[in-house]
Structures are given as C-alpha cells and as structure tokens.
Amino acid sequence: MNATQVRHWRRDPIAFVSDVLRDPDSDGRPFELYAEEEAFLREALTLTPGGSLPYSELLYSAPKKSGKTAIGAISMLYVIVALCGRYAEGYCLANDEEQAQGRVFQACGKIIECSPLLKDSAKITQSVIEFPATRSTITALASDYAGSAGSNANFTVFDELWAFTSERTRRLWDELTPPPTRRVTARLTVTYAGFTGESALLEDLLKRGLGTPDLNKEPEPPPSKLFIQPGMLTFHTHKPVAPWQTQEWLDNMRRTMRASAYLRMIENRFTSGESEFVDMLWWDACVQSDLRPVFSDLRLPVWFGVDASTKKDSTAIVGCTYDNESKRVRLVYHRVFQPTKDAPLDFEFAIEGTLLELRDRFRMREVRYDPWQMVSSAQRLKNAGLPMVEFPQSLPNLTEASQNLYDLIKGTGLLVYPDADIRLAISRAVAKESSRGWRIGKEKQTHKIDVVVALAQAALGAAKGGTQSISSFANDGLMVSRPIHPEFVPSRWPSQF
C-alpha cells in the first residue's frame, strides 16, 4: 500500500472495501455490499473537512443474518488501518458475557487472512490483532469493565447489544465512551432487537437514535433510511435488506421459530420475552385418540421426569419412551399430586412409593429430578436401585428441555394419549425468554403446569436415549407383564387406571 492509495482510501471507505478487503465467505472475492450497507458506511466513516469522524455514536440495527458482523469488522479494519495511523486502538466486544472473543473480532481475523494487501501486515493471536508497522491493535475485550477503565479507543464495536443486560456490562459500555482526546473515534453497535424492560441499554440507545421516546411508535425512516441525531447515526429496519434474505428463507424461519423469536430476530422488533409455549393445534396433532396410558411392560424402556413441590404447587411424574418405528417420543404414563393446606404432600409415601412401583412395572432408564426438593428422597431411591439423574432447574437445562419439547410438539414428534388436564396445562404454559435463554413458565401463579415441566424432562431423556430398541405398543396400552406390586393401592393411581 503506497501513500497515494492510502490518501484515496481515506476519502472513500467504499473504495477501501473494494480494493483491499476480501470476503472469507465467498472464496476471497471482494465484498459485494448491498445498498443499505454502502450508504451507512459512506455516511458513518467519511471524514469531515476537519479530519474527524462525523458521528461518535453509530448504530446498525437490522434483522438476523443481515451481515451485521461483516459491517462491524469492515468498519473496524477501515478505521484502524486507513484512518488512524500510528498507535490506533480498536476493541471488539462480544455479545456473551462469558465470551472473551466475539464474532466481530473473529471476522476481522478471517478478512485479514483472505486479503492479500493485509495478510502480511498483521500478527493475529487469540485476542489481539497487531499491525507492527503502525503499532496499532484490535483487541477482543472480555466484559470486565474495571480492566477497561482509562481506555483510549479509536473505535469500538459492540455486537448484539440486546444481550448486555447486567450492571457489569452497563459499566463496560460507560467506560468505552469515545474519548475526547482522539480526533478519529467512534463507537459502533450492530444488533437486532431485544426484550422490552430487560435490554434497557439497547432500548435507550435506539430511542436516542430514532428520536422517539416510544419504540412502538417508531417514526417513518427518511428517504436515505438513515436516522441522524446530534452526534449519532442510525440505520434501523424491520424488513430484510440483504439479497440472501429471500422469501423462501423468511418462510422457513417463520415455520421453525417461535412467534416471539421470529418477531425479535427476523422482524427486528422488541418483544416482552413471554409468549404462548405452543400452538394448541400442534398439540392436538400429537394426540392419538386410540392411545392409552401403558400400565405395565417390563420390556418397555421408560424415561421419567419429576417436577416436585411440597407446598401449594402440584407435583407431577411423567414417563416417556421412544418408538423406533415411528421415530417419535411417546407419552407412556403421568400422574399429578395436588397437595392442600390440610394435606401436604407426603414425599415418602406418594412420590417415593410411586417411583418404586414404576420401577417394578417398567424398564426404568432414568428418573430426572430437580435436587432442590428431592435431596433426601433421591438418596433413598438411589439406595433402592433407581437410576436417579439430577436435573437442576438451571436456565441451560430448562432451555434444553423446553426447546426439545417445543420441537417435538411442533414437528409432531410426540405421541400422546388424550387427557384434558394435560391439554389444559399445555394451553396455560408460556415461553419465557431472556438474554440467556428461555424456559417453560406460566402466565398466572395459579396455573398448574408441573406436568408440562415433568413432560419436558422425560421427553428429553427419551429423545436422547432413542437409540434403544423397544417393543411395539398396543393401542389399548394395557400390556401387563408381571403381577401388580402387592402394596398397590388403587386409590393412589389416576382414574384412567
């Protein structure tokens, strides 16, 4: 790169992208920017006559898969390589508090490696890209706001700001405000929408960028599609703008995603984080009118889930198996215990006794349970030989179980027998989303959805253990393979038995 080329690129960011940068996702060919990307980059990164960037705050808000990561990486490389000269500092902030290296930083490294004019001028390590000739750096920064105090950044990129919800990340944001000591300095955020009331940092930024106090009443975009406020440039759209976001892709996303997730990620709209768990038409499609609960079959491998409570909430035990012929999870058994003020739940008699009975009636593979309420019971049951598996109701576990059950129901990968109480519980379940995942929840405290939570645990066990060979099902469900346990008390079992 000679001085004449650099002077040309300093006047035209699009020329730099075309002449210097290569797209690692297209076999190293030049980037093909779509119109909105080109307009944003030109307006955001063209220097003023005084040699500074025209805006200190930049926001590119667009649906998922709009090329936002590429915009972040291209902007970073242009500022650090073409505009800043010696000792420039750039920082890439990951969208996950536990990530030390985000997608924008990774994209910077890949672009450099694919770009002949850059690849020999940079040293790339796990968290720092250094340009030895200018002593400039691009750093992947972890979300430790204390370590960022006093930074003198020329350019910072925040990826998916909707996930920055903690006080720690808010302080990080404050620490990385563009400094007044740099002539070329700005902060860029690339993101789609977040959760109303939770993604407060992004909400405040977007309100400022759009010049509106209410995101539900967003102003019409100007002809340029760029919103300009004092010191801030914003591109914001609800519609797909990239040529690869075809109608076929949109239709597929609508079919495969939850309604609230589609609105937030694909239409770039803030959501409350709570929506119906599943469409009841999906559930009804899983119900087979001629199926019945299985009473006993020692050949049948069954995975159980227990959602336990000792006070007001109900406790549910649900058993599922996997049908190798249809490649679907099947509901085999369920029971719900409802304690009252005068008759609290007796764990030893009701829950432990029931699980011991079930061990004698099925080929019990797992009993998934939350240890919060079942520590003592689980220990006794383990000593009795039951395959107890701790399944703490942490958000990662709940997200995995909830997503699995959602997918099974939506894709009719679940076979269930008719039961009005289970259907009611399913209809009252909601999907509760947050920046760290989602889970099955309930809209009202009085609603009982314990059977849904237990079903999610059991279905996850059956889906994961689905390679096991099982016997076929009889439609009447009554395949008794051994005498009933001598302590069996008919009044303790559901009415369908």
Secondary structure, DSSP 4 states (H G I P E B T S, - for coil): --HHHHHHHHH-HHHHHHHT-EEGGGTTEEP---HHHHHHHHHHHSPPTTSS-S-SEEEEE--TTSSHHHHHHHHHHIIIIIIS-TT-EEEEE-SSTT-SS-HHHHHHHHHHHH-HHHHTT-EE-SSEEEETTTTEEEEEE-S-GGGGTT---SEEEEE-GGG--SHHHHHHHHHTSPPTT-SS-EEEEEE---BTTT-HHHHHHHHHHHT-S-GGGPPPPPTTSEEEETTEEEEE-SS--STT--HHHHHHHHHHS-HHHIIIIIS---B-SEEESS-HHHHHHHB-TT------EEEEEEEEEEE--SSSS-EEEEEEEEETTTTEEEEEEEEEE---SSS---IIIIIIHHHHHHHHHEEEEEEEE-HHHHHHHHHHHHHTT--EEE----HHHHHHHHHHHHHHHHTT-EEB---HHHHHHHHHEEEEEETTEEEEEESSTT---HHHHHHHHHHHHHHHTTTS--PPPPTT-----SPPPTT--GGGS-TT-
